Amino acid sequence: MGASSQELQELGDMFDLHPLTVEEMVCGSSRDRIDTFGDYIFIVYRTLANSKRQKCKCGEENCSLFVCEKAFADSTSLGHLPSMEDTSQEGQVCIVMKSNCVLTVHRDYVQQEAVSRVLQRLAAIRSAAADIPMDGAELYDNEESLAGLLDYPPYIVYAILDEITDQLSPEIAEIEQQVDAIDELVLGLSHAQHESALKRMGEQRRRILLAWQLAHPKPRIIEALVRQIPVYCGSPRIASEVMQYLGDVHGHLVGAVDSCTRAEAVLARSHSNYLAKISLELSRATFDANSTTERWTMLGIIVVPINIVTSFLGVNLKVPGQDRDDTLNFFIVLACLLIYAAVTLAFWRWRQLT
């Protein structure tokens, strides 16, 4: 881990590595790959260099619920969803598999932990194999003992790939959980939570794309490695067993790709529902504004003519009926105004119904 360019050059000279292999180790690769160089196989296997840590407002550091019961005691709100530290980056492990050894080059602590766990696993298997009596190992002869399985480079490579592949599982499981929560809550958002919801969708789509980019090319790497297993395993039984192990890794990777595809489909549906909800809200707001404007317009149509008529009647000029002492003219004018208002309202309602 953390080897300098000079040290990698010396390592390449020591193990007779191709210059292209050394260049990939020094500069890194932007994609997963598997290449055959003479007497060895070179594998570049990318994974997450750092994982996202979830911070929930409930105050618990290890809270993994996207919708925490403590944070949403009274309501379910995307505005209070746990925040994520954006520390996810890509890392890679370079593996050189020869017929008698396996070399790994990595620059990140996460990959170092993965390789350390592989060494611990191999040591535990060797220790367990040492405790098995010779007559108890019925499936293996002296050359194909359980401990002897660890001496085959393909099995060690399998253990490394399996450990690195397992690092993707928590990330993909968390993505699925959060996408399902967004899909459940998106239709119940308030106006103040729209911006937060859109931000969450963007974050999850970026995480889905990263996970998909990491998982998608790996099944082809495993398939190509399986085709090379018989060359590096002298025993058909050991070769068949290692290929079964690699088939399990292949199945996990295919499942990871399918999970990313499903999460993207669910998030796309949530985004469509979100846009449809906003469209409905805008339509409702436009309808309410138009209704209010129409009511005020109708009120003006009624009030303005009445105001004009009453203004003429109130000026200091001679008007018809001014000399009468009764209130007949007043009620005639009032009746006319009421008839005008009623006819106008009836006409407005008829236009609304039609």
Salt bridges, closest charged atoms under 4 A:
GLU24 OE2 - ARG33 NH1 2.66
ASP32 OD1 - ARG46 NE 3.19
ASP32 OD2 - LYS218 NZ 3.09
ASP35 OD2 - ARG33 NH2 2.70
ASP39 OD2 - LYS98 NZ 3.10
GLU60 OE2 - LYS70 NZ 2.40
GLU61 OE2 - ARG53 NH2 3.56
GLU85 OE2 - LYS55 NZ 2.74
ASP86 OD1 - LYS52 NZ 3.12
ASP86 OD1 - ARG206 NH2 3.43
GLU90 OE1 - ARG46 NH1 2.56
GLU144 OE1 - ARG237 NH1 3.63
ASP151 OD1 - ARG126 NH2 3.24
ASP162 OD2 - ARG121 NH2 3.18
GLU163 OE2 - ARG117 NE 2.68
GLU163 OE1 - ARG121 NH2 3.15
GLU171 OE2 - ARG207 NH2 3.08
GLU174 OE1 - ARG207 NH2 3.66
GLU176 OE2 - ARG262 NH1 3.91
ASP180 OD1 - ARG262 NH2 3.04
ASP183 OD2 - ARG269 NH2 2.36
GLU203 OE1 - ARG200 NH1 3.96
GLU223 OE2 - HIS250 NE2 2.88
ASP248 OD1 - HIS252 NE2 3.65
GLU264 OE2 - ARG205 NE 3.36
GLU281 OE1 - HIS191 ND1 3.68
GLU281 OE1 - HIS194 NE2 3.55
GLU281 OE2 - LYS277 NZ 2.44
ASP323 OD1 - LYS318 NZ 2.95
ASP326 OD2 - ARG324 NH2 2.72
